[in-house]
Amino acid sequence: TEQGLGNWEEVVRLARLLEKRSGLPPEALERILSNARVALLHKRTHDPRRLTEHWRDIPERERRRPALAMAAARAFMQHGDCRSAHRIIEEALAGNWSSNLVLLYGECRDEDALQRIERAEVWLRERPRDWPLLLTLGRLCAERELWGKAQSYLEASIAVQPTRAAHIVLAELFDRIGRVHDANRHYRASADAGLPPGTAEG
């Protein structure tokens, strides 16, 4: 009833009571809590202070859930607080690897791009064929105008999974360095490429 009415604070309170009394299966409780937290984050996106306070009040184990971390990162990005968004993503990925979070990690330009490249390259040692991670590294390197590294990562991402996003970023890269023929080739390829079902494009 409270979910239907949109009383999300009450949903969180009741879910906590049910959790203590084992009133619902853990998977169902996690889903209910996550949905309520996401809804509360959306309600606070217009107020940076309340958004920050609400995020700090959420228990750490909940903050690491990919769906909640995604909603929080996007909310902070709306206010231009890229550092907080990137930190949220890093903390979530430490416990739960998520392709969508990895793709989001390449968004929201900030002066921390070099630090993000270094961190993502550490992740890549454990996941050398992770196409979202390769795509994100390509984007970050392009942001820092590391053209050779960016091209290498983007081509590696396409070799694993030829996505529209990777072709477009690579085409834009070639445009910027004056390789018009290569740029056009990847713009054409982007029209034929798509993401696997169920995966959000960054």
Residue pairs with C-beta under 8 A, 6 or more apart in sequence:
2 8
2 10
2 11
2 14
3 11
3 32
3 35
3 36
6 39
8 36
8 37
8 39
8 40
8 43
9 40
11 32
11 35
11 36
12 33
12 36
12 37
12 40
15 29
15 32
15 33
15 36
17 23
18 24
18 29
19 29
24 32
30 65
33 62
34 62
34 65
34 67
34 68
37 58
37 62
37 68
37 71
38 67
38 68
38 71
40 54
41 51
41 54
41 55
41 68
41 71
41 72
41 75
42 71
42 75
44 50
44 51
44 54
44 75
45 51
45 75
45 78
45 79
48 79
48 81
51 75
51 76
51 79
52 84
55 63
55 72
55 88
58 68
62 68
63 69
63 72
63 88
63 91
63 92
64 91
64 92
64 94
64 95
64 96
65 92
65 96
66 92
66 96
66 98
66 100
66 101
69 88
69 89
69 91
69 92
69 98
69 101
70 98
70 100
70 101
70 104
72 85
72 88
73 85
73 86
73 88
73 89
73 101
73 104
74 85
74 104
76 82
76 84
76 85
76 88
77 85
77 107
77 108
82 108
82 109
82 110
82 112
83 110
83 112
85 104
85 108
86 105
86 108
86 110
86 112
86 116
89 101
89 104
89 105
90 105
90 119
92 98
92 101
93 101
93 102
93 105
93 123
97 127
99 130
99 132
99 199
100 132
100 199
100 200
102 123
102 130
102 132
102 133
102 136
103 132
103 135
103 136
103 165
103 200
103 201
103 202
104 202
105 116
105 120
105 136
106 116
106 135
106 136
106 137
106 139
106 140
106 202
107 202
109 143
113 140
113 143
113 144
114 144
116 140
117 137
117 140
117 141
117 144
117 146
120 133
120 136
120 137
120 140
121 137
123 130
123 133
124 130
124 133
124 134
124 137
127 133
129 160
130 160
131 157
131 160
131 161
131 163
131 166
132 157
132 199
132 202
134 153
134 154
134 156
134 157
134 160
134 166
135 153
135 154
135 157
135 163
135 165
135 166
135 169
135 202
136 202
137 149
137 150
137 153
138 150
138 151
138 153
138 154
138 157
138 166
138 169
138 170
138 173
139 150
139 169
139 202
141 147
141 149
141 150
141 153
142 150
142 154
142 169
142 172
142 173
147 173
147 176
147 177
150 169
150 173
151 170
151 173
154 166
154 169
154 170
154 173
155 170
157 163
157 166
158 166
158 167
158 170
161 195
161 196
162 189
162 193
163 193
163 194
163 195
163 201
164 190
164 191
164 193
164 194
164 195
164 201
165 195
165 201
165 202
166 193
167 186
167 187
167 189
167 190
167 193
168 186
168 187
168 190
170 186
171 182
171 183
171 184
171 185
171 186
171 187
171 190
172 183
173 183
174 180
174 182
174 183
174 186
175 183
195 201
